[in-house]
Amino acid sequence: MIYKLYYWPGIQGRGEFVRLALEEGGADYLDIALVPEEQGGGVPAMLEFLDGPGVARPPFAPPFLQAGRKLIGQTANILLFLGPRLGLAPRAAAGRLWAHQLQLTLADFVLEIHDTHHPIGGGLYYEEQKPEAKRRSREFLAQRLPKFLGYFERAIERNGGIWMADNRLGYVDLSMAQVVAGLRYAFPRASKNALRPCPRLRALHDAVFARPRIKRYVASGRRLAFNNDDLFRHYPELDA
């Protein structure tokens, strides 16, 4: 099967969590964001599924994955589907639920990271909500960042290895490594301090990005750079 991933062009965003799983799993997939519009890709191809009248169960927003006749939306839901098929999920049902629970908690974390620079609403530019963003970021860095990182650090510790939910790498480990990378881009100063008491998370990040398939993906040029149109944004004035 050749999977088709639909997401906004020009940013990693939530689509990157799915890309990392597809890359590590060695899947055949087509990233529609990288296909020129004149060849049937890009935003118009995505909007056909979001707004098209012929789609019985349309996704609310990207990312979404086309797998044969299946159309699957929501990042955690896509990874729940892909995990067993790509060898990136625990074999037992209880383990798969635990991995899914961790992924959903990561989704909560990512939303809070995003809201540091857009605390009022996504329809406003950052420059229109800078005072609120500074206040939100101070609270996030002081309270929420250490709470989330501490939780995930304990998850690795209690799993008894280097991974979060199994004795082998899974999709939630790939996602966790992506979040650590994003935090280091967005808040280089604050994340360095917050990650200091989290050696397992630092080791997980390094182990993921040292994996051969992930290294090839990063070096290929297909992995977009972090930028200030994305989930993780670097505004020095927020990195208290």
C-alpha positions as CSV (number, residue, x, y, z in Angstrom):
1,M,0.0,0.0,0.0
2,I,1.2,3.5,-0.8
3,Y,-0.1,5.9,1.9
4,K,-0.9,9.5,1.1
5,L,-0.3,12.1,3.7
6,Y,-2.1,15.5,3.5
7,Y,-0.8,18.5,5.3
8,W,-0.1,22.2,4.8
9,P,3.0,22.9,2.6
10,G,5.9,24.8,4.1
11,I,5.8,23.7,7.7
12,Q,6.4,20.6,9.8
13,G,3.4,21.1,12.0
14,R,1.5,18.1,13.3
15,G,2.1,16.4,10.0
16,E,5.7,15.8,11.1
17,F,4.7,13.3,13.8
18,V,3.2,11.2,11.0
19,R,6.1,11.7,8.7
20,L,8.6,10.4,11.3
21,A,6.5,7.2,11.8
22,L,6.2,6.6,8.0
23,E,10.0,7.2,7.6
24,E,11.1,5.0,10.5
25,G,8.6,2.3,9.5
26,G,10.0,2.2,5.9
27,A,6.5,2.9,4.4
28,D,5.8,3.8,0.9
29,Y,4.1,7.1,1.1
30,L,3.4,10.2,-0.9
31,D,3.6,13.6,0.9
32,I,1.0,15.6,-1.0
33,A,2.4,18.9,0.4
34,L,5.5,18.3,-1.7
35,V,3.6,17.5,-4.9
36,P,3.2,20.6,-7.1
37,E,-0.3,21.9,-7.6
38,E,-0.1,21.4,-11.3
39,Q,0.6,17.7,-10.7
40,G,-2.4,17.3,-8.4
41,G,-0.8,18.1,-5.1
42,G,-0.6,20.9,-2.6
43,V,-3.4,22.7,-0.9
44,P,-6.1,22.2,-3.6
45,A,-5.7,18.4,-3.3
46,M,-6.1,18.6,0.5
47,L,-9.2,20.9,0.2
48,E,-11.0,18.4,-1.9
49,F,-11.2,16.1,1.1
50,L,-11.9,18.9,3.6
51,D,-14.7,20.6,1.6
52,G,-15.6,18.1,-1.1
53,P,-19.3,17.2,-1.0
54,G,-18.5,13.6,-2.0
55,V,-16.5,12.8,1.1
56,A,-18.8,10.9,3.5
57,R,-16.6,11.2,6.6
58,P,-14.4,14.3,6.1
59,P,-11.6,15.1,8.5
60,F,-11.9,18.4,10.4
61,A,-8.4,19.6,9.5
62,P,-5.0,18.2,8.4
63,P,-3.1,16.1,8.9
64,F,-5.0,13.2,7.5
65,L,-3.9,10.0,5.9
66,Q,-5.4,8.1,2.9
67,A,-4.8,4.4,3.2
68,G,-6.6,2.6,0.4
69,R,-10.3,3.4,1.0
70,K,-9.7,4.7,4.5
71,L,-9.4,8.4,5.3
72,I,-8.0,8.9,8.8
73,G,-7.7,12.2,10.6
74,Q,-6.2,13.5,13.8
75,T,-2.5,12.9,14.5
76,A,-2.9,10.4,17.4
77,N,-5.6,8.5,15.5
78,I,-3.4,8.2,12.4
79,L,-0.5,6.9,14.6
80,L,-2.9,4.5,16.3
81,F,-3.7,3.1,12.9
82,L,-0.1,3.1,11.5
83,G,1.7,1.9,14.7
84,P,0.9,-1.9,14.4
85,R,1.3,-1.9,10.6
86,L,4.7,-0.3,10.8
87,G,6.0,-2.3,13.8
88,L,5.9,0.9,15.9
89,A,3.4,-0.1,18.6
90,P,3.3,-2.6,21.5
91,R,2.0,-6.0,20.5
92,A,-0.4,-6.3,23.5
93,A,-3.7,-4.4,23.5
94,A,-2.9,-2.9,26.9
95,G,0.4,-1.6,25.6
96,R,-1.2,-0.1,22.6
97,L,-3.7,1.8,24.7
98,W,-0.9,3.1,26.9
99,A,1.0,4.3,23.9
100,H,-2.1,6.0,22.6
101,Q,-2.6,7.6,26.0
102,L,0.9,9.0,25.9
103,Q,0.4,10.3,22.4
104,L,-2.8,12.1,23.4
105,T,-1.0,13.6,26.3
106,L,1.7,14.8,23.9
107,A,-1.1,16.4,21.8
108,D,-2.1,18.4,24.9
109,F,1.5,19.4,25.4
110,V,1.9,20.5,21.8
111,L,-1.3,22.6,22.0
112,E,0.1,24.4,25.1
113,I,3.4,25.0,23.4
114,H,1.5,26.5,20.4
115,D,-0.6,28.7,22.6
116,T,2.5,30.4,24.1
117,H,2.7,32.5,20.9
118,H,-1.0,32.5,20.1
119,P,-2.8,32.7,23.5
120,I,-5.8,34.7,22.3
121,G,-6.5,33.0,18.9
122,G,-5.0,31.6,15.8
123,G,-6.8,34.2,13.7
124,L,-4.6,37.0,15.0
125,Y,-1.0,37.6,14.2
126,Y,1.6,37.2,17.0
127,E,2.2,40.9,16.9
128,E,-1.4,41.5,17.9
129,Q,-1.1,39.5,21.1
130,K,2.5,40.0,22.3
131,P,1.7,41.1,25.8
132,E,-0.6,38.1,26.3
133,A,2.0,35.8,24.8
134,K,4.7,37.0,27.2
135,R,2.4,36.4,30.1
136,R,1.3,33.0,28.8
137,S,4.9,32.0,28.1
138,R,6.1,32.9,31.6
139,E,3.4,30.7,33.1
140,F,4.1,27.9,30.7
141,L,7.8,27.9,31.3
142,A,7.5,28.1,35.0
143,Q,4.7,25.6,35.6
144,R,3.5,23.6,32.6
145,L,6.8,22.8,30.9
146,P,8.4,21.1,33.9
147,K,5.2,19.3,34.7
148,F,4.9,17.7,31.2
149,L,8.6,16.9,30.9
150,G,8.6,15.3,34.4
151,Y,5.7,13.1,33.5
152,F,7.3,11.8,30.3
153,E,10.6,11.4,32.1
154,R,8.9,9.2,34.7
155,A,7.2,7.2,31.9
156,I,10.6,6.2,30.5
157,E,12.0,5.4,33.9
158,R,9.0,3.2,34.9
159,N,9.2,1.4,31.5
160,G,12.7,0.2,32.5
161,G,14.5,1.0,29.3
162,I,15.2,3.9,27.0
163,W,11.7,4.0,25.3
164,M,8.4,5.2,26.7
165,A,5.9,2.4,26.1
166,D,7.7,-0.8,25.0
167,N,11.0,-2.5,24.9
168,R,11.5,-1.3,21.4
169,L,11.1,2.1,19.7
170,G,7.5,3.1,19.0
171,Y,5.7,6.0,17.3
172,V,5.3,7.8,20.6
173,D,9.1,7.9,21.0
174,L,9.4,9.5,17.6
175,S,6.8,12.1,18.6
176,M,8.5,12.8,21.9
177,A,11.8,13.3,20.2
178,Q,10.2,15.8,17.8
179,V,8.7,17.7,20.7
180,V,12.1,17.9,22.4
181,A,13.6,19.2,19.1
182,G,10.8,21.7,18.7
183,L,11.2,23.0,22.3
184,R,15.0,23.4,21.8
185,Y,14.2,25.6,18.7
186,A,11.4,27.6,20.3
187,F,12.9,28.1,23.8
188,P,16.6,27.3,23.6
189,R,17.4,28.9,26.9
190,A,14.4,27.7,28.9
191,S,14.3,24.2,27.5
192,K,18.0,23.7,28.3
193,N,17.2,24.4,32.0
194,A,14.0,22.3,31.9
195,L,15.6,19.3,30.3
196,R,18.6,19.3,32.7
197,P,16.8,17.0,35.2
198,C,15.5,14.8,32.4
199,P,18.4,12.7,31.2
200,R,16.1,10.0,29.8
201,L,14.3,12.4,27.5
202,R,17.6,13.8,26.3
203,A,18.8,10.3,25.6
204,L,15.6,9.4,23.8
205,H,15.9,12.4,21.5
206,D,19.5,11.6,20.6
207,A,18.6,7.9,20.0
208,V,15.7,8.7,17.7
209,F,17.7,11.2,15.6
210,A,20.6,8.7,15.4
211,R,18.5,6.0,13.8
212,P,19.6,5.3,10.2
213,R,16.2,5.9,8.5
214,I,15.6,9.1,10.5
215,K,19.1,10.4,9.7
216,R,18.6,9.7,6.0
217,Y,15.2,11.6,6.2
218,V,16.8,14.6,7.9
219,A,19.6,14.7,5.4
220,S,17.4,14.3,2.4
221,G,16.1,17.8,2.4
222,R,12.5,16.5,2.7
223,R,12.4,17.4,6.3
224,L,11.5,21.1,6.5
225,A,13.3,23.4,8.9
226,F,11.6,24.8,11.9
227,N,10.2,28.3,11.2
228,N,8.1,31.0,12.6
229,D,5.0,30.0,10.7
230,D,4.9,26.7,12.5
231,L,3.8,25.1,15.8
232,F,7.2,25.7,17.4
233,R,8.3,29.3,17.0
234,H,11.3,31.1,18.3
235,Y,10.6,34.6,19.7
236,P,13.5,35.6,21.9
237,E,11.4,37.8,24.1
238,L,9.3,34.7,25.1
239,D,12.4,32.6,26.0
240,A,12.6,33.9,29.6
